[in-house]
Amino acid sequence: MATNLAIDPELLEHALRVSGERTKKATVTLALQEFIARREQAAILDLFGTLDWDEGFDYKAERAR
């Protein structure tokens, strides 16, 4: 799907240099992948401390089953 975007040329050139990618398309694709990964990781971090642990659970006994 072709999409036209108005991206700051200086920002794109900087991203191109920093990323080491050879094309603008590859640079934008990599940037989007990294953006998504970071947001998903942040969402996972928000889950820490929200689970209720069963102190009586014996994981070793469960392995033997």
Secondary structure as GFF3:
##gff-version 3
##sequence-region A 1 65
A	DSSP	alpha_helix	9	19	.	.	.	ID=ss1
A	DSSP	alpha_helix	24	45	.	.	.	ID=ss2
A	DSSP	alpha_helix	59	63	.	.	.	ID=ss3
###
